[in-house]
Amino acid sequence: MLRRRCYSRLAAALAKKNLIGLSLPQLQHELATIPEARKYTAQQVWEHMYRRGITDFQGMTNLSKTLRSELDSRYKIHYGHVQLAQVSRDQTRKWLVGFADDPRAVVESVLIPEPDRATLCVSSQIGCSLQCSFCHTGTQKLFRSLTASEVVGQYMIAAKEANDFNVTKKTVSNMVFMGQGEPLYNWRQVRQAIQVLTDTNGIAMPKHKITVSTSGVVPLIPNVASDVGVSLAISLHATRNDLRDVLVPLNKTFPLEIVLEACTTYAQLMGNRGRRITFEYVMLDGVNDSQSEARDLVRLLRQLPSHVNLIPFNPWPGSIYRTSKPEKIEKFARIVMEGGVHCTVRRPRGQDIMAACGQLKSSAEKKRSLVT
C-alpha cells in the first residue's frame, strides 16, 4: 500500500508541467487559463522563479492562497535531479544532472571559477552525434536533445549553489554552451533558453557573457547573431580540411572555407557590437601543434575579429591522443600573437574530478553497470 502511494505521488509530480524554461510570453499564455490569475501574475511568478530562486508556490506570498494552491496543483518549478556533485582542488564544480525518470537522461555541467569571473559550461544534448575523435562525449551516442527547461535548469542549479538569488553581483557571471552536444543541432530549444537567461526582468545575464560553441553547422551560424545576439565560438582544431575531417567529421559536410564564410556573415550581423569570435583549438601532440600550423592559423583568421583559445588536451581513458608539451603550446601561442591574432592558453581545470566533457557521466555509468 505504501509503495503504491509513493508511485502515485511520483506520477502526479511527473504529470505537472514544469514552468522553468518557458519564455515569458509562454508563461503568460499558460497562466491565462487560470481564473484567479491576473494580467500581471505571470510577471510575478517569473520574478519569484528567476530573481528569488523560489521553487515552492507557497513561498510566493504576494499571490493569493487560492491562486497558489491552483498553481501547485497544475505546475512545478524543477531544475533537474543532481545525481552527483563534485568539487575539484582548484574549486571547479561539476554536477551530474538527471531529468525525468529515464536513467539515460543525464548530462554534465561545470562551473569554472577565475579571479574575475565564474563560467558555467552547460550541455545542450544528451550525448552527441558528431563523434569528434578527441572528444570523450563523442564516445557516447546521442540519446536526445535537451529542452529549454533542462538547459535553463543547469544554470538554476549552479545559481542556487552559488547563492546568486536576490544579489546584485552574481557569482555565475558567464555561460558557455560547450558541454555535451552540438547546440546548433538543438537551436530552437537553445535559443529559447538564451531568451530566458537574458530576459532583463529575470536572470538578466548580459548577452555578451553567453557564448554558443559550434563545430561548424554553417546554415545556423548567422542565427547566433540574428536570433539572440550572443557570442560565438567555433570548434576549429585544424587548419586544413584533411586533418579536420578526422578530428571534426562534420567538416566533411561543412569544410573550413564555408565555416569561415559563415563567421564573416556573423561578424557583419553583429555590427558595432564587435565581439571577437573565439576559435577553439585543442593542442594534440604531434597532430596539429607545429609552428607551420600556427602560421596557417594566422593566415586563416587574420581577416576576422578573432580570438584563439588554445586548449591543452585533457586525456581520457582509451583516447589515442596525447597533450602537446607546454613549451610547444607556448611557442604556438607566440606565433599566433605575433601574427596579430589575439590568443590565450586555457589552463586545464578540474582534472581530479574528470572535468573533461563526458568523463564524469561515463564513470558513473560504468559504476552502475558493475553494480547491476
Long-range contacts (C-beta under 8 A, 24 or more apart in sequence): 10-101, 13-76, 14-100, 14-101, 16-74, 16-75, 16-76, 17-74, 17-75, 17-76, 18-75, 18-76, 18-77, 18-78, 18-149, 19-45, 19-49, 19-75, 19-76, 19-77, 20-49, 20-77, 20-78, 20-79, 20-149, 20-152, 20-153, 20-156, 21-147, 21-148, 21-149, 21-150, 21-151, 21-152, 21-153, 21-192, 21-193, 21-196, 22-148, 22-149, 22-196, 23-148, 23-192, 23-195, 23-196, 23-199, 24-196, 24-199, 24-201, 24-202, 34-67, 34-70, 34-71, 34-74, 36-64, 36-66, 36-67, 36-70, 37-67, 41-67, 43-201, 45-71, 46-199, 46-201, 46-202, 47-201, 47-202, 49-77, 49-202, 50-196, 50-199, 50-201, 50-202, 50-203, 51-165, 51-166, 51-202, 51-203, 52-165, 52-166, 53-156, 53-159, 53-160, 53-164, 53-165, 53-166, 55-79, 78-153, 79-153, 79-154, 79-156, 79-157, 79-160, 80-150, 80-153, 80-154, 80-157, 82-157, 83-364, 84-360, 84-364, 85-161, 86-353, 86-360, 87-353, 88-349, 88-350, 88-351, 88-352, 88-353, 88-355, 89-352, 90-349, 90-350, 92-349, 92-350, 92-353, 92-355, 93-158, 93-161, 94-350, 94-353, 94-354, 94-355, 94-360, 95-154, 95-157, 95-158, 96-360, 96-361, 96-364, 97-153, 97-154, 97-157, 99-146, 99-150, 99-153, 103-368, 104-143, 105-143, 105-144, 106-361, 106-364, 107-146, 107-150, 107-154, 107-179, 107-180, 107-361, 108-179, 108-180, 108-357, 108-358, 108-360, 108-361, 109-154, 109-157, 109-158, 109-179, 110-179, 110-350, 110-355, 111-158, 111-161, 111-162, 111-172, 112-349, 112-350, 117-173, 117-174, 118-162, 118-171, 118-172, 118-173, 118-174, 119-173, 119-174, 119-175, 119-176, 120-154, 120-155, 120-158, 120-172, 120-174, 120-175, 120-176, 121-175, 121-176, 121-178, 121-179, 121-357, 122-151, 122-154, 122-155, 122-175, 122-176, 122-177, 122-179, 123-151, 123-154, 123-179, 123-180, 123-181, 123-357, 124-151, 124-177, 124-179, 124-180, 124-181, 124-182, 124-183, 124-186, 124-189, 124-190, 125-180, 125-181, 125-182, 125-185, 125-186, 126-180, 126-181, 127-180, 127-181, 128-180, 128-181, 128-182, 129-182, 129-185, 130-182, 130-215, 130-248, 130-249, 130-250, 131-249, 132-215, 132-235, 132-237, 132-247, 132-248, 132-249, 133-246, 133-247, 133-249, 133-320, 133-321, 134-237, 134-247, 134-282, 134-284, 134-313, 134-319, 134-321, 135-357, 135-358, 136-316, 136-319, 136-356, 136-357, 136-358, 136-359, 136-362, 137-180, 137-181, 137-357, 137-358, 138-358, 139-318, 139-358, 139-362, 140-180, 140-358, 140-361, 140-362, 142-181, 145-181, 145-185, 145-186, 145-189, 146-181, 146-186, 146-189, 147-189, 148-189, 148-190, 148-192, 148-193, 148-196, 151-189, 151-190, 151-193, 152-193, 152-196, 152-197, 155-197, 155-203, 159-203, 173-209, 174-209, 174-210, 174-211, 175-205, 175-209, 175-210, 175-211, 176-210, 176-211, 176-213, 176-233, 177-210, 177-211, 177-212, 177-213, 178-211, 178-213, 178-233, 178-280, 178-357, 179-357, 180-357, 180-358, 180-361, 182-214, 182-215, 182-217, 182-250, 183-212, 183-213, 183-214, 184-212, 184-214, 184-217, 184-220, 184-221, 184-223, 184-224, 185-217, 187-220, 187-223, 187-227, 191-223, 191-227, 191-228, 194-228, 194-230, 195-228, 198-228, 198-230, 207-231, 208-273, 208-275, 211-278, 213-278, 213-280, 215-248, 215-250, 216-248, 216-250, 216-251, 216-254, 216-259, 216-262, 217-250, 217-254, 218-254, 218-258, 218-259, 218-261, 218-262, 219-262, 221-259, 221-262, 221-263, 221-265, 221-266, 222-262, 222-265, 222-266, 222-269, 224-266, 225-266, 225-269, 225-270, 226-269, 229-270, 229-273, 231-275, 231-277, 231-278, 232-263, 232-266, 232-275, 232-277, 232-278, 233-277, 233-278, 233-279, 233-280, 233-309, 234-259, 234-263, 234-277, 234-278, 234-279, 234-280, 235-280, 236-279, 236-280, 236-281, 237-280, 237-281, 237-282, 237-288, 238-288, 238-293, 239-288, 239-293, 239-296, 239-297, 239-300, 240-296, 243-287, 243-288, 247-282, 247-284, 247-287, 247-288, 256-300, 260-300, 260-304, 263-304, 264-303, 264-304, 267-304, 267-305, 274-305, 275-305, 276-305, 276-306, 276-307, 276-342, 277-304, 277-305, 277-306, 277-307, 278-307, 278-308, 278-309, 279-306, 279-307, 279-308, 279-309, 280-309, 280-311, 281-308, 281-309, 281-310, 281-311, 282-311, 282-312, 282-313, 283-310, 283-311, 283-312, 283-313, 283-323, 283-324, 283-328, 283-329, 283-332, 284-313, 284-321, 284-322, 284-323, 284-324, 285-313, 285-321, 285-322, 285-323, 285-324, 285-325, 285-328, 286-322, 287-321, 289-324, 289-328, 289-329, 289-332, 291-331, 291-332, 291-335, 293-332, 294-331, 294-332, 294-335, 294-336, 294-339, 295-335, 295-339, 297-336, 297-339, 297-341, 298-335, 298-336, 298-339, 298-340, 298-341, 301-341, 302-339, 302-340, 302-341, 306-341, 306-342, 307-341, 307-342, 307-343, 307-344, 308-333, 308-336, 308-341, 308-342, 308-343, 308-344, 309-343, 309-344, 309-346, 310-336, 310-343, 310-344, 310-345, 310-346, 311-346, 312-345, 312-346, 312-348, 314-348, 314-351, 314-355, 314-356, 315-356, 316-354, 316-356, 316-358, 316-359
